[in-house]
Amino acid sequence: MIKSLIRIIKDAGKMVVVNIREYALLSVTIIISFSALGIYMLYTDSSIFNEYKDALKVSSKVAFVSYGREDKEKAKALENSIAKMKNSYCYISGEMSGIEMAGTGKGFSGSAVVNIHIIPNNVWGYYYDIYNRVEMKNGNKNISVKGNSAIVSEGLYNIIKDRKDGNGDLYLKLPIATRNGESAYSQFLVSGICNDYDLEGTFYNDKSSQKNKYYEVFISYDAFKEGFDDYTELKMSIYTDQVKEVENMAKDLGLNVNSALSEKDSMNEQFIASIKVREGITIGLLFLLGVNLLSCFSNALNERKFEVSVRRSIGASRGNVIFQFFAEGIIVMLVDILISIATIMISMCGIKLYKWFAEYQVWSIRITSYSVITLVICSVFLSLFFSVLFAVMSSRVEIVKYLKCE
């Protein structure tokens, strides 16, 4: 039985090679259709993933509320509500953006422009934005700074590392704003180094045409004896198991809130919306492919009706003919699907290279389980259905009619 099965499969393979011309049009139709469907699904999945991939790295328990001094009372109300919730923590930080430091260090042309982040002495973590978390050089993600000490980003450290006071301590001077609107320089000792902000950039000063850079500095509440919340941008960083509840409370208070969980929800919504579009495209493509496959299989069979008649007349059973044509259909479909997979992967690699060289984007290729299942079901269904149909059609050839015609 097994030997007979193997022999029939080998014969089917040989007949596919012999009748390659009849199968060529069929193969082109299958490869184009499956490749188009696969490329569309992979590109859609990858595009959505790349849009939100940074949010996927962030804990879903983190949220941020940005506000101005006019909303301090609302923020205080939110802070009090969070304090009553289990496993929930928050703190207020301030930011002074675009503070220029002239004459920063050796080998640096222009001036460093720093963003000063004002935080409590010890915090569980700090995020530059929703996607980028501050991490100390030693890998610690908790931030600790107090008194007249400061933590600087690695890029800033590299250009001020030669600046030391009489005691050999590394320091920097920052212009700190006061309540009367004036600025006074304060000296801070560098106590730690953290990662640079990923969005750190360079620009040119319009007045001096010198190159400037953005860097980050972290200092403590202690540096502001008069307080800082009247003249800085304010942000509440929140860690909670109840992100949705916190978001609703903030929105009810009229505060601007964002979180990684919201970003992930948006990603899921886009996936769901894309699924509906894909269903329509898949059904339409399957219909067109089905019509083409039926036509191509019929044409292939018309070319071989005499062959079938001869085989039946010399003793081949109806079952043998059915199985051979079924095996031929499966072989053709399998080879075409493998070629389609190769075409899909080559095309996606080409898109990835284009994104890298033309758009300077690190673009990742991703596929969801829905897309995999859809492609597998389409492949299996079409392969089995049309192979069976091809085999059944071959068994219904009228032997005497076609022998007489020849």
C-alpha positions in Angstrom: 0.0 0.0 0.0 2.7 2.5 1.0 4.9 1.5 -2.0 1.9 2.0 -4.3 1.3 5.4 -2.7 4.9 6.5 -3.2 4.8 5.3 -6.8 1.7 7.3 -7.6 3.2 10.4 -6.0 6.4 10.0 -8.0 4.3 9.5 -11.2 2.3 12.6 -10.3 5.6 14.6 -9.9 6.8 13.4 -13.3 3.5 14.3 -14.9 3.7 17.8 -13.4 7.1 18.3 -15.0 5.9 16.8 -18.4 2.9 19.1 -18.3 4.7 22.2 -17.0 3.3 24.4 -19.8 -0.3 23.7 -18.8 0.5 24.3 -15.1 2.5 27.5 -15.8 -0.5 29.9 -16.1 -2.1 28.3 -13.0 1.1 28.8 -11.0 1.4 32.4 -12.0 -2.1 33.1 -10.8 -1.5 31.3 -7.5 1.8 33.0 -6.8 0.6 36.5 -7.6 -2.6 36.1 -5.5 -0.9 34.6 -2.4 2.1 36.9 -2.6 -0.2 40.0 -2.8 -2.3 38.8 0.1 0.7 37.9 2.2 2.6 41.1 1.5 -0.5 43.2 2.3 -1.0 41.4 5.7 2.7 41.5 6.7 3.0 45.1 5.7 -0.1 46.1 7.6 0.9 44.2 10.7 4.4 45.6 10.6 3.3 49.2 10.0 1.0 49.1 13.1 3.7 47.4 15.2 6.4 49.9 14.2 4.0 52.8 15.0 3.5 51.6 18.6 6.6 49.4 19.3 8.1 51.9 21.7 4.9 51.8 23.8 5.1 48.0 24.0 8.4 48.4 25.9 6.8 50.5 28.6 4.9 49.2 31.6 1.1 49.4 31.2 1.0 50.6 34.9 2.7 54.0 34.1 0.7 57.2 33.3 1.6 60.9 33.1 -0.3 64.1 33.6 1.2 67.3 32.2 -0.3 70.6 33.4 0.5 74.3 34.1 0.4 76.3 37.3 -3.3 77.3 36.6 -4.2 73.6 37.1 -2.3 73.0 40.3 -5.4 72.6 42.4 -6.8 70.0 40.0 -3.5 68.1 40.1 -3.5 68.3 43.9 -7.0 66.7 43.9 -5.8 64.0 41.6 -2.8 63.4 43.7 -4.9 63.0 46.9 -7.2 60.5 45.1 -4.2 58.4 43.9 -2.8 58.4 47.5 -6.0 56.6 48.6 -5.7 53.9 46.0 -3.9 50.6 46.6 -0.5 50.0 45.0 -0.5 53.5 43.5 2.2 56.1 43.7 2.8 59.5 42.1 5.1 62.5 42.4 5.3 65.9 40.9 8.3 67.1 38.8 9.1 70.3 37.1 11.0 71.0 33.9 12.9 74.1 32.7 13.5 73.7 29.0 16.1 75.2 26.7 18.6 76.5 29.4 21.8 77.6 27.6 25.2 76.8 29.0 28.0 78.7 27.3 31.6 77.6 27.2 30.8 74.1 28.3 34.1 72.3 27.8 37.1 71.4 25.6 36.6 70.2 22.1 33.0 71.5 22.0 32.1 74.3 19.6 29.0 76.3 20.6 26.9 76.0 23.7 25.1 73.1 25.3 21.3 73.6 25.8 20.0 71.7 28.7 16.6 70.7 29.9 16.5 70.8 33.7 14.3 68.2 35.4 13.4 69.0 39.0 12.5 65.9 41.0 12.1 64.7 44.6 15.2 63.3 46.3 14.3 59.7 45.5 11.9 58.5 42.8 11.0 55.1 41.5 11.6 56.2 38.0 11.5 59.1 35.5 10.5 59.1 31.9 11.6 61.7 29.4 8.4 60.9 27.6 6.0 58.0 27.5 8.5 55.9 25.5 11.9 56.7 27.1 12.8 55.9 30.7 15.8 57.4 32.4 18.4 54.8 33.4 21.6 55.4 35.4 24.9 54.4 33.9 25.1 51.5 36.4 21.7 50.2 35.2 19.7 51.5 38.1 16.3 52.9 37.1 15.6 54.5 40.5 16.7 58.2 40.5 18.3 59.7 43.6 19.6 63.3 43.8 19.6 65.8 46.7 21.0 69.0 47.9 23.3 70.8 45.4 24.1 67.6 43.5 23.0 66.9 39.9 22.7 64.0 37.5 23.7 64.7 33.9 23.1 62.8 30.7 26.1 60.9 29.3 26.5 63.3 26.4 26.8 66.3 28.7 29.2 64.5 31.0 31.5 63.8 28.0 31.9 67.5 27.4 32.2 68.8 31.0 34.3 65.9 32.4 37.4 68.0 32.6 35.7 70.8 34.6 36.5 70.2 38.3 36.6 72.4 41.4 39.4 72.8 43.9 38.4 69.6 45.6 38.6 67.7 42.3 34.8 67.3 42.1 33.1 67.5 38.8 30.6 70.4 38.7 28.5 72.5 36.4 26.8 75.9 36.7 23.2 76.4 35.8 21.1 79.6 35.5 18.2 79.0 37.9 15.1 81.2 37.6 13.6 82.9 40.6 10.1 84.1 41.4 10.8 87.6 40.4 11.6 86.4 36.9 15.4 86.8 37.1 18.0 84.0 36.9 20.9 83.4 39.1 23.7 80.9 38.5 24.0 78.0 40.9 26.8 75.5 41.1 26.0 71.8 41.3 28.2 68.8 41.9 27.8 66.0 39.4 26.7 62.9 41.4 25.6 60.6 38.6 25.4 59.9 34.9 22.2 58.8 33.1 21.3 57.8 29.5 20.8 60.5 26.9 17.3 61.3 25.6 16.7 59.3 22.3 15.3 62.4 20.7 18.4 64.5 21.6 19.2 66.6 18.6 21.4 69.4 17.3 20.5 72.8 15.9 22.2 76.0 15.0 21.9 79.3 16.9 20.5 81.9 14.5 22.4 84.7 16.1 25.9 83.1 16.4 25.6 80.3 13.7 27.2 78.0 16.3 26.2 74.4 16.7 24.1 73.7 19.8 23.0 70.5 21.5 20.3 69.4 23.8 21.2 67.5 27.0 19.4 66.6 30.3 20.2 67.5 33.9 18.4 66.3 37.0 18.4 68.3 40.2 16.4 68.1 43.5 13.6 70.1 45.0 16.3 71.2 47.4 17.8 73.6 44.9 14.6 75.7 45.0 14.2 77.2 48.4 11.3 79.3 47.1 9.6 76.5 45.2 9.5 75.9 41.5 5.9 75.2 40.6 5.2 78.8 39.6 7.6 79.1 36.6 8.2 75.6 35.3 6.3 73.0 33.2 4.8 70.5 35.6 4.3 66.8 35.3 2.8 64.1 37.5 4.3 60.7 37.1 2.0 57.9 38.2 2.5 54.2 38.8 -0.7 52.3 39.5 -2.5 49.0 38.9 -5.6 51.0 38.1 -4.5 53.0 35.1 -7.9 53.3 33.5 -9.5 54.6 36.7 -6.7 57.2 37.0 -7.1 58.3 33.4 -10.8 58.8 33.9 -10.3 60.8 37.1 -7.7 63.0 35.3 -10.0 63.6 32.3 -12.9 64.4 34.6 -10.7 67.1 36.2 -9.8 68.4 32.7 -6.2 67.4 32.9 -4.1 66.1 30.0 -3.2 62.4 30.7 -1.4 59.8 28.6 -0.2 56.3 29.3 1.4 53.3 27.6 -1.9 51.4 28.2 -3.8 54.0 26.1 -1.2 53.6 23.3 -1.5 49.8 23.4 -5.3 50.1 23.3 -5.0 52.4 20.2 -2.8 49.7 18.6 -5.4 47.0 19.3 -8.1 49.2 17.8 -6.0 49.7 14.7 -5.5 45.9 14.4 -9.2 45.3 14.8 -10.0 47.9 12.1 -7.4 46.4 9.8 -9.0 42.9 10.3 -12.3 44.1 9.0 -10.6 45.5 5.9 -8.6 42.3 5.4 -11.7 40.2 5.6 -13.1 42.0 2.6 -9.9 41.9 0.7 -9.3 38.2 1.5 -12.9 37.2 0.4 -12.6 39.2 -2.8 -9.2 37.8 -3.6 -10.3 34.2 -2.9 -13.3 34.6 -5.2 -11.1 35.9 -8.0 -8.5 33.3 -7.4 -11.1 30.5 -7.2 -12.5 31.5 -10.6 -9.0 31.6 -12.1 -8.0 28.3 -10.5 -11.2 26.6 -11.9 -10.5 27.9 -15.3 -6.8 27.0 -15.2 -7.5 23.4 -13.9 -10.1 23.0 -16.5 -7.7 24.0 -19.3 -5.0 21.7 -17.9 -7.5 18.8 -17.9 -8.7 19.5 -21.4 -5.1 19.1 -22.6 -5.0 15.7 -21.0 -8.3 14.1 -21.6 -6.9 11.7 -24.2 -4.2 10.7 -21.7 -6.8 9.9 -19.1 -8.8 7.9 -21.6 -5.8 5.8 -22.6 -4.9 5.1 -18.9 -8.5 4.0 -18.1 -8.7 1.8 -21.3 -5.5 -0.1 -20.3 -6.7 -0.9 -16.8 -6.1 2.1 -14.6 -8.9 2.3 -12.0 -11.0 5.4 -11.5 -9.4 5.7 -8.0 -5.9 5.6 -9.4 -6.7 8.4 -11.8 -8.4 10.5 -9.1 -5.4 10.1 -6.7 -2.8 10.9 -9.3 -4.6 14.1 -10.4 -5.2 15.0 -6.7 -1.4 14.5 -6.0 -0.6 16.6 -9.0 -2.8 19.4 -7.8 -1.3 19.2 -4.3 2.3 19.3 -5.7 1.5 22.3 -7.9 -0.2 24.2 -5.1 2.5 23.3 -2.6 5.4 24.5 -4.9 3.5 27.7 -5.7 2.8 28.4 -2.0 6.5 27.9 -1.2 7.4 30.3 -4.0 4.8 32.8 -2.7 6.3 32.6 0.8 9.8 33.3 -0.7 8.4 36.2 -2.7 6.7 37.6 0.4 9.9 37.5 2.5 12.0 39.0 -0.3 9.5 41.8 -0.8 9.3 42.5 3.0 13.1 42.6 3.2 13.1 45.0 0.3 10.7 47.3 2.2 12.8 47.0 5.3 15.9 48.1 3.4 14.0 51.0 1.8 12.9 52.2 5.2 16.5 52.0 6.4 18.2 53.7 3.5 15.5 56.1 2.3 13.7 57.0 5.6 16.4 56.3 8.1 14.0 54.1 10.1 14.7 50.9 11.9 11.6 49.1 10.6 10.7 45.7 12.1 8.9 43.0 10.3 6.0 41.5 12.3 3.0 39.2 11.6 0.1 38.6 13.9 -1.4 35.2 14.6 -4.6 36.3 12.8 -2.6 36.9 9.6 -0.8 33.5 9.9 -4.1 31.7 10.5 -5.8 33.4 7.6 -2.9 32.6 5.2 -2.8 29.0 6.4 -6.6 28.5 6.1 -6.6 30.0 2.6 -3.6 27.9 1.5 -5.0 24.6 2.9 -8.5 25.2 1.7 -7.6 26.2 -1.8 -5.1 23.4 -2.1 -7.4 20.6 -0.9 -10.6 22.0 -2.6 -9.2 22.5 -6.0 -7.0 19.4 -6.0 -10.1 17.3 -5.1 -12.1 19.1 -7.7 -9.3 18.6 -10.3 -9.2 14.9 -9.4 -13.0 14.4 -9.6 -13.2 16.2 -12.9 -10.5 13.9 -14.3 -12.4 10.8 -13.3 -15.5 11.9 -15.3 -13.7 12.0 -18.7 -15.7 9.9 -21.2 -13.2 7.3 -22.3 -14.7 6.1 -25.6 -15.6 9.7 -26.8 -12.1 11.0 -26.5 -10.4 7.8 -27.9 -12.6 8.1 -31.0 -11.8 11.8 -31.4 -8.1 10.9 -31.5 
